Amino acid sequence: MDIKASAQFVYEAKDYNATATLAAYLARQALPGTVIGLDGDLGAGKTAFSKAFAKGLEVQELVNSPTFTIIKEYEGRLPFYHMDVYRLSIDEADELGLDEYFYGTGVTLVEWASVIEELLPTELLRIEIETVSEFERRFFIYGTGLMYEKWVATMQENGVL
């Protein structure tokens, strides 16, 4: 993953509750057009993070992995577009027009974002999840673009509230 971000924050999650706290915090910041790219090894917690993020957006439906459907759409405080592009090539993603979701009125969260790096907007929040132990995760959060840089700067100053 080639990240050219000007702001970075590292968040240590000792358990799922800490992961959910981070996801809910970011969901509260979300505005129409927000794009978040998630990456990490299999089992790192991308879908768990996505579920907690959706809950923070006040999505009432059961959120599960869109691995085989590519994208699922949910209604919440803002429309929520949850993508899993693990099984796609860049050409397939381009043909499906996934990039159109990045410029709409909702919030788009992309699992395996590095797979479609070329299609992602230049301004977004990137999160790399690293497995530390069975329950612990380390989140490397990168902001590119003024809005996301401000999010990261706020987390650097205040932590995740």
KELUM-403956 format. One record per residue (C-alpha): x, y, z. Coordinates in steps of 0.02 Angstrom, whole numbers. Layout:
SITE        u        v        w
SITE        X        Y        Z
...
//
This chain:
SITE        u        v        w
SITE        0        0        0
SITE       72      167      -53
SITE        7      295       71
SITE       47      478       39
SITE      -37      551      192
SITE       18      704      284
SITE      -61      654      450
SITE      -49      490      546
SITE     -117      422      711
SITE      -85      253      791
SITE     -224      179      898
SITE     -198       29     1012
SITE     -354      -77     1039
SITE     -339     -203     1180
SITE     -505     -286     1137
SITE     -658     -274     1026
SITE     -735     -139     1136
SITE     -587      -26     1101
SITE     -605      -62      915
SITE     -790      -17      926
SITE     -746      145     1016
SITE     -631      196      873
SITE     -761      149      741
SITE     -900      243      831
SITE     -788      396      850
SITE     -751      399      664
SITE     -934      370      620
SITE     -980      525      720
SITE     -858      627      614
SITE     -928      562      449
SITE    -1005      682      325
SITE    -1082      652      154
SITE     -943      594       37
SITE     -834      521      174
SITE     -723      380      109
SITE     -629      260      223
SITE     -511      128      156
SITE     -473      -22      266
SITE     -331     -144      244
SITE     -256     -283      350
SITE     -225     -469      345
SITE     -366     -596      341
SITE     -444     -600      514
SITE     -373     -431      565
SITE     -545     -362      603
SITE     -597     -262      450
SITE     -775     -326      453
SITE     -788     -309      643
SITE     -731     -129      625
SITE     -857     -102      484
SITE    -1000     -170      589
SITE     -956      -54      733
SITE     -939       91      613
SITE    -1112       55      542
SITE    -1184       52      718
SITE    -1103      222      748
SITE    -1193      284      591
SITE    -1356      223      670
SITE    -1381       83      544
SITE    -1518      -29      616
SITE    -1497     -176      496
SITE    -1382     -324      526
SITE    -1218     -282      441
SITE    -1115     -425      375
SITE     -971     -448      254
SITE    -1007     -405       72
SITE     -870     -526       14
SITE     -977     -610     -118
SITE    -1094     -466     -158
SITE     -953     -335     -169
SITE    -1061     -195      -98
SITE    -1204     -179       24
SITE    -1304      -22       53
SITE    -1380       26      220
SITE    -1483      171      286
SITE    -1428      262      442
SITE    -1390      442      491
SITE    -1311      445      317
SITE    -1321      312      181
SITE    -1184      183      215
SITE    -1098       91       72
SITE     -996      -57      133
SITE     -880     -133        3
SITE     -767     -285        5
SITE     -658     -285     -151
SITE     -544     -430     -103
SITE     -601     -539     -248
SITE     -596     -403     -382
SITE     -465     -346     -505
SITE     -444     -161     -535
SITE     -525     -183     -706
SITE     -677     -270     -633
SITE     -696     -135     -500
SITE     -685       -2     -635
SITE     -815      -90     -743
SITE     -933     -101     -594
SITE     -919       87     -568
SITE     -877       71     -384
SITE     -790      239     -388
SITE     -960      323     -414
SITE    -1001      286     -232
SITE     -853      391     -174
SITE     -931      553     -233
SITE    -1109      534     -171
SITE    -1208      586      -20
SITE    -1164      435       85
SITE    -1015      362      177
SITE     -912      230       89
SITE     -805      104      183
SITE     -695       -8       75
SITE     -620     -168      145
SITE     -459     -217       53
SITE     -447      -39      -14
SITE     -270      -63      -80
SITE     -341     -182     -213
SITE     -426      -33     -298
SITE     -296       99     -253
SITE     -308      180     -426
SITE     -495      209     -409
SITE     -493      284     -234
SITE     -512      472     -215
SITE     -355      569     -172
SITE     -437      630      -12
SITE     -487      492      109
SITE     -451      410      276
SITE     -344      254      264
SITE     -336      127      405
SITE     -213      -16      411
SITE     -259     -146      544
SITE     -119     -249      619
SITE     -151     -402      726
SITE      -52     -392      888
SITE     -128     -542      977
SITE     -290     -640      975
SITE     -389     -491     1039
SITE     -272     -342     1018
SITE     -261     -236      862
SITE     -156      -88      810
SITE     -236       38      692
SITE     -127      148      584
SITE     -239      292      530
SITE     -186      407      388
SITE     -277      563      332
SITE     -258      635      159
SITE     -351      796      121
SITE     -396      938      238
SITE     -548      856      320
SITE     -460      692      356
SITE     -300      779      412
SITE     -406      874      539
SITE     -483      711      600
SITE     -310      637      626
SITE     -243      796      708
SITE     -390      794      830
SITE     -355      612      873
SITE     -171      655      900
SITE     -219      796     1018
SITE     -365      718     1110
SITE     -359      532     1077
SITE     -519      442     1029
SITE     -663      508     1132
//
